Amino acid sequence: MSTVIMDSCSYTKLGLTSYLVSRGININNVSTARTAAELADICQALEPHVVFINEDCFIHNEEHSYQMKNTINLHAKTLFLVFMAIANASFGAYLRVKNNLLISSKSIKPEFLDRILEGYLKRNMQCVTDINLPLLTLSRTEYSILKLWMAGQDTMKISEQMKVKPKTVSSHKGNIKRKIKTHNKKVIFHVTRLTDNVTNGIVVNFC
């Protein structure tokens, strides 16, 4: 399994490398990238199976974010796992926001990585389509409420604007929290912005 790690933190690179080696991956199959442009070149040359990326490496630069989005789109058979750079908030879960893109944080447990990478570790082949993880999907109403929520509107204001009962808004907020696997508003908003940054946004079911 060929892997690329893009993270300026040497401890994270060491931790991920140690994890991969402990799972039987040859250290020679682990590459590193420093910039979005360098990652694009590596992906073009190697077509790696898995890429680990620290959000901090691209999120603060519009051009780098565009390059990252383009790289993810171009390499549909590569699995990209982006670690959120979010202070004072814990998120140990993981979300599939695009067929070949997962979002998590550096607090993800090794057993969760094992679950995500199981097919790669066992078969040593590209198998994005074999990953048995649901895609994060919101209903049209949930998405509308989320955007108003992120704009700073409270439940009562959202209720008035959407012409629904406050308890209906609260129920939809509960569904959003369940689907994004956290009750932390800060994390929910961060996941949404990051997804918007490197994809066309959270998948919305218009049915």
KOLMARKOL-279340 format. One record per residue (C-alpha): residue number from 1; chain; residue in three letters; y, x, z. Coordinates in steps of 0.001 Angstrom, whole numbers, plus 524288, in hexadecimal, padded with zeros to 5 digits. Example, Ala and Ser with C-alpha at 12.3 -4.5 7.8 and 13.67 -1.06 7.14 Angstrom:
<rec i="1" ch="A" aa="ALA" v="7EE6C" u="8300C" w="81E78"/>
<rec i="2" ch="A" aa="SER" v="7FBDC" u="83566" w="81BE4"/>
This chain:
<rec i="1" ch="A" aa="MET" v="80000" u="80000" w="80000"/>
<rec i="2" ch="A" aa="SER" v="80CD9" u="80617" w="7FBBA"/>
<rec i="3" ch="A" aa="THR" v="81844" u="8038C" w="804C6"/>
<rec i="4" ch="A" aa="VAL" v="826D4" u="80646" w="80557"/>
<rec i="5" ch="A" aa="ILE" v="82F08" u="8067B" w="811BA"/>
<rec i="6" ch="A" aa="MET" v="83DC2" u="804E8" w="810BC"/>
<rec i="7" ch="A" aa="ASP" v="843EF" u="806C0" w="81E0E"/>
<rec i="8" ch="A" aa="SER" v="84DF2" u="81070" w="8231C"/>
<rec i="9" ch="A" aa="CYS" v="84798" u="81050" w="83094"/>
<rec i="10" ch="A" aa="SER" v="83DED" u="81B81" w="831D5"/>
<rec i="11" ch="A" aa="TYR" v="836ED" u="81499" w="83D08"/>
<rec i="12" ch="A" aa="THR" v="83450" u="808AA" w="834A7"/>
<rec i="13" ch="A" aa="LYS" v="82F6E" u="81105" w="82969"/>
<rec i="14" ch="A" aa="LEU" v="82693" u="8186B" w="832B4"/>
<rec i="15" ch="A" aa="GLY" v="821AF" u="80BD6" w="838E9"/>
<rec i="16" ch="A" aa="LEU" v="81E8F" u="80565" w="82BE7"/>
<rec i="17" ch="A" aa="THR" v="81848" u="811B9" w="8269A"/>
<rec i="18" ch="A" aa="SER" v="80FE0" u="812FE" w="832D1"/>
<rec i="19" ch="A" aa="TYR" v="80BF5" u="804B6" w="831B2"/>
<rec i="20" ch="A" aa="LEU" v="8080B" u="80632" w="82367"/>
<rec i="21" ch="A" aa="VAL" v="8006D" u="812B5" w="825D1"/>
<rec i="22" ch="A" aa="SER" v="7F96A" u="80C3E" w="83149"/>
<rec i="23" ch="A" aa="ARG" v="7F528" u="801A5" w="827C3"/>
<rec i="24" ch="A" aa="GLY" v="7EF3E" u="80B70" w="81E69"/>
<rec i="25" ch="A" aa="ILE" v="7FA97" u="80D86" w="81514"/>
<rec i="26" ch="A" aa="ASN" v="7FBCC" u="81B63" w="80FCB"/>
<rec i="27" ch="A" aa="ILE" v="808D7" u="82118" w="813FF"/>
<rec i="28" ch="A" aa="ASN" v="80AC3" u="82602" w="80617"/>
<rec i="29" ch="A" aa="ASN" v="80B97" u="817C9" w="801E5"/>
<rec i="30" ch="A" aa="VAL" v="8175D" u="8156F" w="80AB8"/>
<rec i="31" ch="A" aa="SER" v="82488" u="81820" w="8044E"/>
<rec i="32" ch="A" aa="THR" v="83263" u="816B3" w="80975"/>
<rec i="33" ch="A" aa="ALA" v="83F08" u="8122B" w="80334"/>
<rec i="34" ch="A" aa="ARG" v="84CE8" u="813D8" w="80816"/>
<rec i="35" ch="A" aa="THR" v="854BB" u="80AFB" w="7FF2B"/>
<rec i="36" ch="A" aa="ALA" v="852E3" u="7FE7E" w="7F76B"/>
<rec i="37" ch="A" aa="ALA" v="8541A" u="80644" w="7EACC"/>
<rec i="38" ch="A" aa="GLU" v="849D0" u="80FFF" w="7EF32"/>
<rec i="39" ch="A" aa="LEU" v="840BD" u="804EB" w="7F30F"/>
<rec i="40" ch="A" aa="ALA" v="84282" u="7FEB2" w="7E5AD"/>
<rec i="41" ch="A" aa="ASP" v="83E92" u="80B85" w="7DF30"/>
<rec i="42" ch="A" aa="ILE" v="832A7" u="80D20" w="7E7F3"/>
<rec i="43" ch="A" aa="CYS" v="82E2D" u="7FF32" w="7E577"/>
<rec i="44" ch="A" aa="GLN" v="82FD1" u="80130" w="7D6E7"/>
<rec i="45" ch="A" aa="ALA" v="827E6" u="80DBE" w="7D72B"/>
<rec i="46" ch="A" aa="LEU" v="81D49" u="80A59" w="7E106"/>
<rec i="47" ch="A" aa="GLU" v="81C49" u="7FB76" w="7E192"/>
<rec i="48" ch="A" aa="PRO" v="81913" u="7FC61" w="7F02F"/>
<rec i="49" ch="A" aa="HIS" v="810D8" u="7F232" w="7F6E8"/>
<rec i="50" ch="A" aa="VAL" v="819B9" u="7F07F" w="802BD"/>
<rec i="51" ch="A" aa="VAL" v="827DF" u="7F3FD" w="805C2"/>
<rec i="52" ch="A" aa="PHE" v="82DBB" u="7F3D2" w="81376"/>
<rec i="53" ch="A" aa="ILE" v="83C93" u="7F2C2" w="813C8"/>
<rec i="54" ch="A" aa="ASN" v="846AB" u="7F2E5" w="81E9C"/>
<rec i="55" ch="A" aa="GLU" v="8510D" u="7E8D9" w="81B55"/>
<rec i="56" ch="A" aa="ASP" v="85B90" u="7F26F" w="81FBA"/>
<rec i="57" ch="A" aa="CYS" v="85887" u="7FAE2" w="813DB"/>
<rec i="58" ch="A" aa="PHE" v="85EAB" u="7F129" w="80A73"/>
<rec i="59" ch="A" aa="ILE" v="864C6" u="7E55A" w="8110C"/>
<rec i="60" ch="A" aa="HIS" v="87257" u="7EB29" w="8130F"/>
<rec i="61" ch="A" aa="ASN" v="87470" u="7EE7B" w="804BF"/>
<rec i="62" ch="A" aa="GLU" v="87524" u="7E417" w="7FA33"/>
<rec i="63" ch="A" aa="GLU" v="87052" u="7ED2E" w="7EF78"/>
<rec i="64" ch="A" aa="HIS" v="864DE" u="7F1D3" w="7F7B7"/>
<rec i="65" ch="A" aa="SER" v="86163" u="7E3C8" w="7FB06"/>
<rec i="66" ch="A" aa="TYR" v="86181" u="7E054" w="7EC9B"/>
<rec i="67" ch="A" aa="GLN" v="858CC" u="7EC09" w="7E992"/>
<rec i="68" ch="A" aa="MET" v="84F5E" u="7E7DD" w="7F441"/>
<rec i="69" ch="A" aa="LYS" v="84ECE" u="7D9E9" w="7EF36"/>
<rec i="70" ch="A" aa="ASN" v="84C72" u="7DEF4" w="7E176"/>
<rec i="71" ch="A" aa="THR" v="8419F" u="7E837" w="7E5DC"/>
<rec i="72" ch="A" aa="ILE" v="83AAA" u="7DD4F" w="7ED36"/>
<rec i="73" ch="A" aa="ASN" v="83B95" u="7D48C" w="7E13D"/>
<rec i="74" ch="A" aa="LEU" v="836D3" u="7DF0F" w="7D7DC"/>
<rec i="75" ch="A" aa="HIS" v="82AE7" u="7E2E1" w="7DFD6"/>
<rec i="76" ch="A" aa="ALA" v="82416" u="7D5FD" w="7E259"/>
<rec i="77" ch="A" aa="LYS" v="81720" u="7DCBA" w="7E56C"/>
<rec i="78" ch="A" aa="THR" v="81D1B" u="7E4E7" w="7F040"/>
<rec i="79" ch="A" aa="LEU" v="81E14" u="7DF35" w="7FDEE"/>
<rec i="80" ch="A" aa="PHE" v="82B55" u="7E1B6" w="80436"/>
<rec i="81" ch="A" aa="LEU" v="82CAE" u="7E08B" w="812EE"/>
<rec i="82" ch="A" aa="VAL" v="83AD1" u="7E0B8" w="81797"/>
<rec i="83" ch="A" aa="PHE" v="83DCB" u="7E366" w="825DD"/>
<rec i="84" ch="A" aa="MET" v="849DC" u="7DC33" w="82AAD"/>
<rec i="85" ch="A" aa="ALA" v="854B3" u="7E43E" w="830BA"/>
<rec i="86" ch="A" aa="ILE" v="858EF" u="7DAFD" w="83B6F"/>
<rec i="87" ch="A" aa="ALA" v="85DE5" u="7DF16" w="848C2"/>
<rec i="88" ch="A" aa="ASN" v="85A7A" u="7D8B7" w="855A8"/>
<rec i="89" ch="A" aa="ALA" v="850B5" u="7CF59" w="84FBC"/>
<rec i="90" ch="A" aa="SER" v="841F5" u="7D01E" w="84F82"/>
<rec i="91" ch="A" aa="PHE" v="839D4" u="7CAF6" w="84445"/>
<rec i="92" ch="A" aa="GLY" v="82B88" u="7CE92" w="8447D"/>
<rec i="93" ch="A" aa="ALA" v="8274C" u="7C52B" w="839D4"/>
<rec i="94" ch="A" aa="TYR" v="8278C" u="7C6B6" w="82B11"/>
<rec i="95" ch="A" aa="LEU" v="82BAD" u="7BDB6" w="82009"/>
<rec i="96" ch="A" aa="ARG" v="827EB" u="7BD55" w="811CB"/>
<rec i="97" ch="A" aa="VAL" v="83483" u="7B9E4" w="80AB8"/>
<rec i="98" ch="A" aa="LYS" v="83007" u="7BD8F" w="7FD03"/>
<rec i="99" ch="A" aa="ASN" v="82278" u="7BFDF" w="7F76B"/>
<rec i="100" ch="A" aa="ASN" v="823F1" u="7CE9B" w="7F8D3"/>
<rec i="101" ch="A" aa="LEU" v="82DE9" u="7CF1B" w="803EA"/>
<rec i="102" ch="A" aa="LEU" v="82C15" u="7CDE4" w="81293"/>
<rec i="103" ch="A" aa="ILE" v="83676" u="7CEA6" w="81D1A"/>
<rec i="104" ch="A" aa="SER" v="83393" u="7D358" w="82AD7"/>
<rec i="105" ch="A" aa="SER" v="83938" u="7DCD3" w="834B4"/>
<rec i="106" ch="A" aa="LYS" v="83566" u="7E9E7" w="83A4A"/>
<rec i="107" ch="A" aa="SER" v="82F91" u="7E2E8" w="845F8"/>
<rec i="108" ch="A" aa="ILE" v="8247A" u="7DDC0" w="83D7A"/>
<rec i="109" ch="A" aa="LYS" v="81743" u="7E046" w="843BF"/>
<rec i="110" ch="A" aa="PRO" v="80D06" u="7E8F8" w="83D32"/>
<rec i="111" ch="A" aa="GLU" v="80363" u="7DDA8" w="83D07"/>
<rec i="112" ch="A" aa="PHE" v="80D25" u="7D5BC" w="8350A"/>
<rec i="113" ch="A" aa="LEU" v="80E5A" u="7E0FD" w="82B68"/>
<rec i="114" ch="A" aa="ASP" v="7FF88" u="7E168" w="82AD0"/>
<rec i="115" ch="A" aa="ARG" v="7FF6C" u="7D303" w="82745"/>
<rec i="116" ch="A" aa="ILE" v="809CC" u="7D4B2" w="81CBC"/>
<rec i="117" ch="A" aa="LEU" v="803C2" u="7E0E7" w="816CA"/>
<rec i="118" ch="A" aa="GLU" v="7F57E" u="7DD24" w="81867"/>
<rec i="119" ch="A" aa="GLY" v="7F2C0" u="7DBFD" w="809E3"/>
<rec i="120" ch="A" aa="TYR" v="7F96F" u="7E8D1" w="806D3"/>
<rec i="121" ch="A" aa="LEU" v="7F295" u="7F050" w="81191"/>
<rec i="122" ch="A" aa="LYS" v="7E52D" u="7EB18" w="80DDB"/>
<rec i="123" ch="A" aa="ARG" v="7E5D4" u="7EB5C" w="7FF0F"/>
<rec i="124" ch="A" aa="ASN" v="7F018" u="7F5C1" w="7FC5E"/>
<rec i="125" ch="A" aa="MET" v="7F5E1" u="7EDC4" w="7F160"/>
<rec i="126" ch="A" aa="GLN" v="801BC" u="7E581" w="7EE2C"/>
<rec i="127" ch="A" aa="CYS" v="7FF4F" u="7D7E1" w="7F34B"/>
<rec i="128" ch="A" aa="VAL" v="80C23" u="7D100" w="7F615"/>
<rec i="129" ch="A" aa="THR" v="80646" u="7C451" w="7F12D"/>
<rec i="130" ch="A" aa="ASP" v="7FB1E" u="7C59B" w="7FAE7"/>
<rec i="131" ch="A" aa="ILE" v="803F0" u="7C5BE" w="806DD"/>
<rec i="132" ch="A" aa="ASN" v="800EB" u="7B96E" w="80E6C"/>
<rec i="133" ch="A" aa="LEU" v="80E5A" u="7B6CF" w="8141A"/>
<rec i="134" ch="A" aa="PRO" v="8166C" u="7AA8D" w="811BB"/>
<rec i="135" ch="A" aa="LEU" v="8236F" u="7AB90" w="80AC7"/>
<rec i="136" ch="A" aa="LEU" v="82F33" u="7A7C9" w="81304"/>
<rec i="137" ch="A" aa="THR" v="833D1" u="79AD2" w="80D6D"/>
<rec i="138" ch="A" aa="LEU" v="83E21" u="79162" w="81253"/>
<rec i="139" ch="A" aa="SER" v="840A2" u="7836E" w="80E50"/>
<rec i="140" ch="A" aa="ARG" v="84D83" u="78071" w="807A6"/>
<rec i="141" ch="A" aa="THR" v="8527A" u="779EB" w="81414"/>
<rec i="142" ch="A" aa="GLU" v="84E41" u="78547" w="81CAE"/>
<rec i="143" ch="A" aa="TYR" v="85508" u="78EDE" w="813AE"/>
<rec i="144" ch="A" aa="SER" v="861A8" u="786F0" w="813A4"/>
<rec i="145" ch="A" aa="ILE" v="8617E" u="78631" w="82275"/>
<rec i="146" ch="A" aa="LEU" v="85EC3" u="794BD" w="82382"/>
<rec i="147" ch="A" aa="LYS" v="86A8A" u="7981C" w="81B09"/>
<rec i="148" ch="A" aa="LEU" v="87380" u="78F35" w="822EF"/>
<rec i="149" ch="A" aa="TRP" v="86DF2" u="794DE" w="82F7F"/>
<rec i="150" ch="A" aa="MET" v="870B5" u="7A29C" w="82A9C"/>
<rec i="151" ch="A" aa="ALA" v="87E8D" u="79E60" w="82730"/>
<rec i="152" ch="A" aa="GLY" v="880D5" u="79BCA" w="8359F"/>
<rec i="153" ch="A" aa="GLN" v="87F1C" u="78D24" w="8361E"/>
<rec i="154" ch="A" aa="ASP" v="87856" u="7875E" w="841F1"/>
<rec i="155" ch="A" aa="THR" v="86E6C" u="77C65" w="841E8"/>
<rec i="156" ch="A" aa="MET" v="87898" u="7719C" w="84324"/>
<rec i="157" ch="A" aa="LYS" v="880E5" u="776A4" w="837E5"/>
<rec i="158" ch="A" aa="ILE" v="874F0" u="7786F" w="82F41"/>
<rec i="159" ch="A" aa="SER" v="870BF" u="76AA2" w="832D9"/>
<rec i="160" ch="A" aa="GLU" v="87DEE" u="76523" w="82EC5"/>
<rec i="161" ch="A" aa="GLN" v="87E9F" u="76CE0" w="82220"/>
<rec i="162" ch="A" aa="MET" v="870CD" u="76992" w="81DC4"/>
<rec i="163" ch="A" aa="LYS" v="871A1" u="75B9A" w="822D3"/>
<rec i="164" ch="A" aa="VAL" v="86528" u="75C95" w="82AD0"/>
<rec i="165" ch="A" aa="LYS" v="86259" u="75AEC" w="83941"/>
<rec i="166" ch="A" aa="PRO" v="8641C" u="766C5" w="8423B"/>
<rec i="167" ch="A" aa="LYS" v="855D5" u="76600" w="84641"/>
<rec i="168" ch="A" aa="THR" v="85222" u="7671C" w="837D2"/>
<rec i="169" ch="A" aa="VAL" v="85A35" u="77395" w="836B7"/>
<rec i="170" ch="A" aa="SER" v="853D0" u="778D2" w="84317"/>
<rec i="171" ch="A" aa="SER" v="84665" u="775A8" w="83D9E"/>
<rec i="172" ch="A" aa="HIS" v="84951" u="77D07" w="8310A"/>
<rec i="173" ch="A" aa="LYS" v="84E88" u="78893" w="838D9"/>
<rec i="174" ch="A" aa="GLY" v="841AC" u="78892" w="84026"/>
<rec i="175" ch="A" aa="ASN" v="83A53" u="7891B" w="8333F"/>
<rec i="176" ch="A" aa="ILE" v="842BE" u="79486" w="82EBD"/>
<rec i="177" ch="A" aa="LYS" v="83FEF" u="79BE8" w="83B5B"/>
<rec i="178" ch="A" aa="ARG" v="83163" u="79954" w="839E2"/>
<rec i="179" ch="A" aa="LYS" v="83103" u="79DD6" w="82BC1"/>
<rec i="180" ch="A" aa="ILE" v="838F0" u="7AA32" w="82E60"/>
<rec i="181" ch="A" aa="LYS" v="830B2" u="7AC78" w="83A8B"/>
<rec i="182" ch="A" aa="THR" v="83BB4" u="7AE3C" w="84443"/>
<rec i="183" ch="A" aa="HIS" v="844EB" u="7A663" w="84CD5"/>
<rec i="184" ch="A" aa="ASN" v="84F12" u="7B133" w="84BFE"/>
<rec i="185" ch="A" aa="LYS" v="85A7D" u="7AC3E" w="843D5"/>
<rec i="186" ch="A" aa="LYS" v="85F09" u="7BA1F" w="8412A"/>
<rec i="187" ch="A" aa="VAL" v="851EB" u="7BDB5" w="83B34"/>
<rec i="188" ch="A" aa="ILE" v="85149" u="7B127" w="8332F"/>
<rec i="189" ch="A" aa="PHE" v="85E9B" u="7B3DB" w="82D33"/>
<rec i="190" ch="A" aa="HIS" v="85B3D" u="7C224" w="82AE1"/>
<rec i="191" ch="A" aa="VAL" v="84E88" u="7BEC5" w="823EF"/>
<rec i="192" ch="A" aa="THR" v="855DA" u="7B531" w="81B49"/>
<rec i="193" ch="A" aa="ARG" v="86090" u="7BEDD" w="81799"/>
<rec i="194" ch="A" aa="LEU" v="856D4" u="7C9B6" w="814F5"/>
<rec i="195" ch="A" aa="THR" v="84EA2" u="7C0B9" w="80C78"/>
<rec i="196" ch="A" aa="ASP" v="85AD7" u="7BCB8" w="804F7"/>
<rec i="197" ch="A" aa="ASN" v="85E1E" u="7CB17" w="80333"/>
<rec i="198" ch="A" aa="VAL" v="85176" u="7CFB1" w="7FCEB"/>
<rec i="199" ch="A" aa="THR" v="84C44" u="7C324" w="7F6BE"/>
<rec i="200" ch="A" aa="ASN" v="851C4" u="7B69E" w="7F128"/>
<rec i="201" ch="A" aa="GLY" v="8515F" u="7B104" w="7FEE2"/>
<rec i="202" ch="A" aa="ILE" v="8478D" u="7A9C1" w="80739"/>
<rec i="203" ch="A" aa="VAL" v="83E95" u="7A155" w="7FEFB"/>
<rec i="204" ch="A" aa="VAL" v="842F1" u="79322" w="7FF94"/>
<rec i="205" ch="A" aa="ASN" v="83990" u="78804" w="7FD00"/>
<rec i="206" ch="A" aa="PHE" v="84160" u="77DB9" w="7F5BC"/>
<rec i="207" ch="A" aa="CYS" v="83649" u="773DE" w="7F559"/>
